[in-house]
Amino acid sequence: MAIQEQAQHLKTDVMVIGGGPAGTWAAVTAAAKGARVVLADKGYCGSSGATAPSGTGVWYVKPDERLREEAKASRYDMGGRLAEHRWMNRVLDRTYANMNQLAGWGYPFPLDDEGNQHRRSLQGPEYMRLMRKVVRKAGVTILDHSPALELLADEHGVGGAAGVNTQTGIPWTVEAGAVVIATGGCAFLSKALGCNVLTGDGYLMAAEAGANLSGMEFSNAYAICPTFSSVTKTAYYSYASFYYEDGTIVEGAGSKRGRSVIARNLMEGRQVYAVLDQAPEHLKPLLRVGQTNFFLPFDRRGIDPFTDPFPVTLRLEGTVRGTGGIRLADELCATDVPGLYAAGDAATRELICGGFTGGGSHNAAWAMSSGSFAGEGAAAYVKKLGARDGSRNLERKSTQPIVEEGKGSVKPSRAAEWVQAVQDEVKPYDRNLFRTGEVMTQSLNRLNGLWNEQREQAIEHTVDGVKAREAAAMTATARWMYTSALARTESRGMHKRSDFAGMDDNQHYRLITGGLDQLWVRPEQVHKEVVVH
């Protein structure tokens, strides 16, 4: 039987691409609004992505005015004052409601000494296992191991997506009234835990449909990590002291404001060591419970991280822990393209974090809240679309020719070379962490050449085609990243320029970027808010 005869074709109201927290909340919320929903995950919904293998704090704050104001102020200045109070308020409200909903669904929150549930953190395995169960109970059709390769659209906007099942090799197509991109960020295959599926696919697909991005200059997040581990739990290093091999202290090194000190030492060939020797004794058992995966590599090597020095490095997490992503055009997480919505790490988090990482807590809150907003928005859009949904002439939007098996020109070895070429431009500290216009221009020129080469190559609707498509998405992400970074001639948030030290008040705006072959960037003013005293 020919591939085309085997292909799976579905019709639905809302299509969700991505099965992490943002995608599952979007699917559940859309279904609750009466929409038929199909969710496609690159891996297995419930166990793939950055959240599933990890423990994470959550920006869960009770509706107390003082507590909320303190929570909003915690990262406002660090993020270059680009966050907006109206969005922070909405996310705090929705996160509070969703965490309470999780309790109602049976999430096993730990109890404090008084028997009350402690709802400020989540264990990824239990959380995502529960979300898959809830999604299935809501009647959502789940396509596991089914990465999307391209969106479908017509003159009315986005109307579906097409991809391939990586276990069977069978292509699939889903026609939908609206699509939610919840594919996560881009960690450039840097081997950070859970990030092997996070290659910027959603950015590329959205841009091909005409969507714009925002804050892509804030995409150079590096996380502290043991040299022998993939677990990037930077929050734990707030309890760390940093030393050289001879035992002398590394002055200025730290988890929040001192990572650049670690990077400069590593660039000079000086290994840095960490010890979690500042953790209070009563907290050590809680830290182990809070992030079991963090301690496994230590236990296997007979290392006690609270007393024994261990070598560390900085692992690139890109937009997974950065804040850049698809621009949102309204409060229901619509993009600039009709019928297309974005949530989680795929969407910009500047609205609540500005230009500095949201760490785990803000990002976890953003995933569940923006997922809910996007699910509501997509379901409402489908209702407005009405009868037009059944008579659309949809076209594939990929900029690369996607062809049948045996007709492509990109071999796996070539896709691997493309990935390495992108990593060579984005992983080095002296290119991406410590930025200068000259070096970024050099990288951007090489990336533009790489993009031009990729654009001309036909990729197959197969598992190998997925790898080639990932390489193209990584290339596109890096190009938007450096294009925005070149336009921001200052240091703000995590964007640090050695040739423009200090923050420029005249550049207190967001940078919107877009385009595929010819990239562009323009400033967008931060929403002016009236402060009531």
C-alpha positions in Angstrom: 0.0 0.0 0.0 1.4 3.4 -0.9 2.3 6.0 1.7 -0.4 8.4 0.6 -3.1 5.7 0.9 -2.0 5.0 4.5 -2.0 8.6 5.5 -4.2 9.5 8.5 -6.6 12.4 7.9 -8.7 14.0 10.7 -11.0 16.9 11.0 -11.6 18.7 14.2 -12.4 22.1 15.7 -9.1 22.9 17.6 -5.7 21.4 16.8 -3.1 21.6 19.6 0.5 21.0 18.6 2.6 20.0 21.6 1.7 17.9 24.6 3.5 19.6 27.5 1.7 21.6 30.2 0.8 24.4 27.8 -0.6 22.0 25.2 -2.5 19.9 27.6 -4.1 22.9 29.4 -5.0 24.3 26.0 -6.6 21.0 25.0 -8.6 20.5 28.2 -9.8 24.1 28.2 -10.9 24.1 24.5 -12.7 20.8 25.1 -14.5 22.3 28.2 -15.8 25.0 25.8 -17.4 22.4 23.6 -14.7 22.1 21.0 -13.6 18.9 19.4 -9.8 18.7 20.0 -6.9 16.8 18.5 -3.5 17.1 20.2 -0.3 16.0 18.4 2.9 15.5 20.4 6.4 15.1 19.0 7.0 12.5 21.8 4.6 10.8 24.1 2.2 13.2 25.7 2.8 13.0 29.4 6.5 12.1 29.3 8.2 14.2 26.7 9.4 17.8 27.0 11.2 19.9 29.7 8.5 19.6 32.4 7.9 15.9 32.4 11.2 14.7 33.9 11.7 17.5 36.4 10.4 19.2 39.5 9.4 22.8 39.2 8.3 25.6 41.4 5.1 27.4 40.4 4.3 31.2 40.6 1.4 30.4 42.9 0.5 33.4 45.0 -2.7 33.7 47.1 -5.0 36.6 46.1 -3.5 38.9 48.8 -2.7 42.4 47.5 0.6 42.7 49.3 1.8 39.2 48.4 0.8 39.8 44.7 2.7 43.1 44.5 5.8 41.5 46.0 5.6 38.7 43.6 5.3 41.0 40.6 8.2 43.1 41.8 10.5 40.1 42.2 11.8 40.1 38.6 10.4 43.3 37.2 13.7 45.3 37.3 15.8 42.3 36.4 13.7 41.9 33.3 14.4 45.5 32.2 10.9 46.7 33.1 9.3 45.1 30.0 6.7 43.1 31.9 3.1 44.3 32.2 1.1 44.4 35.4 -2.2 43.5 33.6 -0.6 40.3 32.3 1.1 39.5 35.5 -2.3 39.9 37.3 -4.1 37.7 34.8 -1.4 35.0 35.0 -1.4 35.0 38.8 -5.2 34.7 38.9 -5.3 31.9 36.3 -2.4 30.0 37.9 -4.0 30.2 41.3 -7.2 28.8 39.8 -5.5 26.1 37.8 -3.3 24.9 40.7 -6.5 24.6 42.8 -8.1 22.7 39.9 -5.1 20.3 39.9 -5.8 19.6 43.5 -9.4 18.8 42.6 -8.2 16.4 39.9 -6.2 14.6 42.5 -2.7 15.9 42.2 -0.8 14.7 45.3 0.4 18.0 46.7 2.5 17.5 49.9 1.1 18.6 53.2 2.6 21.0 55.7 2.7 20.5 59.5 -0.8 21.7 59.8 -2.2 19.3 57.2 -2.6 22.0 54.5 -1.6 21.3 50.9 1.6 23.0 49.8 0.8 24.2 46.2 3.9 26.0 45.2 5.6 23.3 43.2 4.9 20.3 41.0 6.7 17.0 40.3 6.9 16.7 36.5 6.2 13.0 36.2 3.1 13.1 38.4 1.9 16.4 36.9 2.1 15.3 33.3 0.8 11.8 34.0 -2.3 13.4 35.5 -2.6 15.9 32.6 -2.6 13.1 30.1 -5.3 11.4 32.0 -7.4 14.6 32.2 -6.9 15.2 28.5 -8.1 11.7 27.6 -11.1 12.0 29.9 -12.0 15.3 28.2 -12.4 13.4 24.9 -9.3 14.8 23.2 -7.8 12.7 20.4 -4.0 12.3 21.1 -1.5 11.7 18.4 1.6 10.5 20.1 5.1 10.4 18.4 3.6 12.7 15.8 5.6 15.8 15.2 4.0 18.5 13.0 6.1 19.5 9.9 4.0 22.3 8.6 0.8 24.3 9.1 -2.1 24.5 6.6 -3.7 27.8 5.8 -5.8 29.7 3.3 -6.8 33.3 2.8 -8.9 33.1 6.0 -5.9 32.0 8.2 -4.5 28.9 9.7 -6.7 25.7 9.3 -4.7 22.7 10.4 -1.3 21.0 10.3 0.5 18.0 8.7 3.2 15.8 10.1 4.3 12.2 10.4 4.2 9.5 13.0 7.8 8.7 13.8 7.0 5.1 15.0 5.0 4.0 12.0 6.3 6.4 9.3 2.7 7.2 8.3 1.9 10.8 7.5 -1.0 12.6 9.1 -3.1 15.6 8.3 -5.5 17.4 10.6 -7.9 20.1 9.4 -9.0 22.4 12.1 -10.8 25.6 12.7 -8.0 26.9 14.8 -4.5 25.8 15.8 -2.6 26.3 19.1 1.2 26.2 18.9 2.5 24.8 22.2 5.7 23.2 20.9 8.0 24.6 23.6 11.1 26.7 23.1 14.4 26.0 21.4 17.4 24.7 23.4 19.4 24.0 20.2 19.9 20.3 21.1 22.3 21.2 23.9 21.4 18.0 25.9 19.6 19.8 28.7 17.2 17.3 30.4 13.9 17.0 28.5 14.9 19.4 25.7 15.7 16.9 23.0 12.3 17.7 21.4 12.5 21.5 21.8 14.1 22.7 18.6 12.0 25.8 17.7 9.6 24.0 15.4 6.6 26.1 16.4 8.5 29.4 15.7 9.3 28.3 12.2 5.8 27.0 11.4 4.1 30.1 12.8 6.5 32.4 10.9 5.8 30.5 7.7 2.1 31.3 8.2 2.8 35.0 8.7 3.2 35.3 12.5 5.7 37.5 14.2 8.0 37.0 17.1 8.9 39.1 20.1 11.9 39.3 22.5 14.1 37.0 20.5 17.2 38.8 21.8 16.3 37.4 25.2 17.0 33.8 24.0 20.5 33.2 25.4 19.7 31.6 28.7 22.6 29.4 30.1 21.9 27.2 33.1 24.5 25.9 35.6 24.9 22.2 35.4 27.4 19.5 36.6 29.7 18.5 33.8 28.5 14.9 34.2 24.7 15.7 34.2 22.0 17.0 32.0 19.9 18.4 34.9 19.7 22.2 34.8 18.2 23.1 38.1 19.7 26.5 38.5 17.6 27.4 41.6 19.5 24.9 43.7 22.7 26.8 43.0 21.4 29.7 45.1 22.7 27.6 48.0 26.1 27.1 46.3 29.6 28.4 46.8 31.9 28.3 43.8 35.6 27.4 44.0 38.6 26.8 41.9 40.4 23.5 41.9 42.8 24.7 44.6 39.9 25.5 46.9 40.0 29.3 46.6 36.6 31.1 46.2 35.5 32.3 42.7 34.6 35.9 43.5 31.3 37.1 42.1 30.1 33.7 40.9 26.4 32.9 41.5 23.3 31.5 40.2 21.4 34.7 39.4 23.8 37.4 38.7 27.2 35.6 38.6 26.9 33.2 35.7 29.0 35.4 33.5 31.9 35.0 36.0 31.6 31.3 35.7 31.5 31.5 31.9 34.6 33.8 31.7 36.6 31.3 33.8 35.5 28.4 31.7 36.5 30.3 28.5 39.9 30.8 30.0 40.3 27.1 30.7 39.8 27.4 34.5 37.4 24.7 35.8 34.9 26.0 38.3 33.6 23.8 41.1 30.4 24.1 43.2 29.3 22.9 46.6 25.7 23.4 47.9 27.3 24.2 51.3 24.9 27.1 52.0 21.8 24.9 52.2 20.3 24.9 55.7 20.3 21.4 57.3 16.5 21.2 57.6 16.1 22.0 53.9 18.4 19.3 52.5 15.8 16.5 52.7 13.2 18.8 51.0 15.6 19.6 48.2 16.0 15.9 47.5 12.3 15.4 47.4 11.7 18.4 45.3 14.1 17.4 42.5 15.0 13.7 42.7 16.6 13.8 39.2 19.1 16.4 40.3 20.7 14.1 42.9 20.8 10.8 40.8 24.0 11.6 38.9 25.7 12.6 42.2 24.5 9.4 44.0 25.8 7.3 41.2 29.2 8.8 41.6 29.3 8.8 45.4 29.3 12.6 45.5 27.5 14.5 48.3 26.7 17.8 46.6 26.2 19.5 50.0 29.8 18.7 51.1 31.8 17.6 48.0 33.0 20.0 45.3 31.9 19.0 41.8 32.8 20.5 38.4 30.1 22.7 36.7 29.5 24.1 33.3 26.9 26.3 31.7 24.5 24.6 29.3 22.5 26.6 26.7 18.8 26.5 27.2 17.9 29.2 24.7 14.3 30.1 24.7 13.3 27.3 27.0 14.4 29.3 30.0 14.7 32.6 28.0 11.7 34.7 27.3 11.5 35.2 23.5 8.8 33.6 21.4 5.8 34.1 19.2 4.2 37.5 19.6 0.8 37.6 21.1 -1.8 39.9 19.7 -4.5 39.8 22.4 -5.3 38.5 25.8 -6.5 35.1 24.5 -3.0 34.4 23.1 -3.9 34.9 19.5 -1.0 35.5 17.1 -0.9 38.0 14.2 -2.5 35.3 12.0 -6.2 34.5 12.2 -6.9 31.1 13.6 -3.4 30.7 15.1 -2.7 30.8 18.9 0.5 30.3 20.9 1.1 29.2 24.5 3.9 28.2 26.9 7.5 28.5 25.9 6.5 28.8 22.2 5.0 32.3 23.1 6.9 35.3 24.3 7.0 35.5 28.1 8.1 39.1 28.2 4.6 40.0 29.3 5.3 38.5 32.8 9.1 38.2 32.9 10.4 41.0 30.7 13.9 40.2 29.4 15.1 38.0 32.2 14.4 34.3 32.7 11.2 33.2 34.4 13.2 30.3 35.9 10.9 27.4 36.7 8.2 29.1 38.7 7.1 31.9 36.2 7.5 29.6 33.2 5.4 26.9 34.9 2.7 29.5 35.7 2.9 30.9 32.2 2.5 27.4 30.6 -0.7 26.5 32.5 -2.2 30.0 32.3 -1.4 30.8 28.6 -2.4 27.3 27.7 -5.8 28.0 29.2 -6.1 31.4 27.6 -5.2 29.9 24.2 -7.6 27.1 24.5 -10.4 29.5 25.3 -9.4 31.7 22.4 -9.2 28.9 19.9 -12.6 27.5 20.9 -14.2 30.9 20.6 -12.6 31.5 17.2 -14.0 28.3 15.8 -17.5 29.3 16.9 -17.2 32.6 15.1 -15.7 30.9 12.0 -19.0 29.0 11.6 -19.9 27.4 8.3 -16.7 28.6 6.6 -14.8 25.9 8.4 -16.2 23.2 6.2 -15.3 24.7 2.8 -11.7 25.8 3.0 -9.0 25.4 0.4 -6.0 24.8 2.6 -2.4 24.9 1.4 0.8 23.7 3.0 2.9 26.6 4.3 6.4 25.0 4.7 9.1 27.1 3.0 11.0 23.8 2.3 9.5 21.4 -0.2 8.2 18.4 1.8 7.9 15.4 -0.5 7.1 11.6 -0.3 9.6 9.1 0.9 12.4 8.4 -1.5 12.1 11.8 -3.2 13.9 14.0 -0.8 17.4 15.3 -1.1 18.4 15.7 2.6 20.2 12.7 4.1 20.5 12.3 7.9 24.2 13.1 7.8 23.5 16.4 6.1 20.8 17.3 8.7 23.3 16.5 11.5 25.9 18.8 9.8 23.3 21.6 9.8 22.6 21.1 13.5 26.3 21.3 14.3 26.7 24.4 12.1 23.9 26.2 14.1 25.4 25.0 17.5 28.8 26.4 16.5 27.1 29.9 16.3 24.9 29.8 19.4 26.6 27.7 22.0 30.0 29.5 22.6 29.9 31.9 25.4 32.0 34.5 23.5 29.3 34.6 20.7 26.0 34.4 22.5 26.5 35.2 26.2 29.0 38.0 25.8 27.7 39.7 22.7 29.2 42.2 20.3 27.9 43.6 17.1 30.9 42.4 15.1 30.7 38.8 16.3 26.9 38.5 16.0 27.1 39.9 12.5 29.6 37.2 11.5 27.4 34.5 13.0 24.3 35.9 11.3 25.9 36.0 7.9 26.9 32.3 8.2 23.4 31.4 9.4 21.8 33.3 6.5 24.0 31.2 4.1 22.9 28.1 5.9 19.2 29.1 5.7 19.6 29.7 1.9 21.0 26.3 1.5 18.2 24.6 3.5 15.5 26.5 1.6 16.5 24.7 -1.6 16.6 21.2 -0.3 13.5 19.0 -0.5 12.8 17.0 2.7 10.8 13.8 3.0 7.6 13.3 4.9 9.4 10.8 7.1 11.4 10.5 10.3 14.5 11.7 8.6 12.5 14.6 7.3 11.7 15.6 10.9 15.4 15.9 11.7 16.0 18.1 8.6 13.0 20.2 9.6 14.4 20.6 13.2 17.7 21.8 11.8 15.8 24.4 9.7 13.9 25.6 12.8 17.0 25.9 14.8 18.6 27.9 12.0 15.6 30.2 11.8 15.5 30.7 15.5 19.2 31.7 15.7 18.7 34.2 12.8 15.8 35.9 14.6 17.7 35.8 17.8 20.8 37.6 16.4 18.8 40.0 14.3 17.0 41.2 17.4 20.1 41.2 19.5 21.9 43.4 16.9 19.0 45.9 16.9 19.1 46.2 20.7 22.2 48.4 21.2 22.2 48.2 25.0 22.3 45.6 27.8 18.9 44.8 29.2 17.7 41.6 31.0 19.7 38.6 29.9 20.8 40.4 26.7 24.3 41.6 27.5 26.4 43.5 25.0 30.1 44.0 25.6 30.0 46.9 23.2 26.9 48.5 24.7 27.2 48.1 28.5 24.4 49.5 30.5 20.7 50.0 29.9 19.4 52.8 27.7 16.1 54.3 28.8 15.5 55.3 25.2 15.3 51.6 24.3 12.5 50.8 26.7 10.5 48.9 24.2 10.0 45.4 22.8 11.6 44.3 19.6 9.3 42.5 17.1 10.9 40.5 14.4 9.8 38.3 11.5 10.4 37.3 8.0 12.0 34.2 6.5 14.4 35.0 3.7 14.6 38.7 4.5 14.4 39.4 8.2 13.1 42.6 9.8 12.9 44.1 13.2 10.9 47.0 14.7 10.3 48.4 18.1 6.9 48.1 19.9 6.1 50.2 22.9 5.3 48.5 26.2 1.7 49.0 27.1 1.3 52.1 29.3 -0.4 51.3 32.5 -2.2 53.6 34.9 -1.0 53.1 38.4 -3.8 53.8 41.0 -2.5 54.8 44.4 
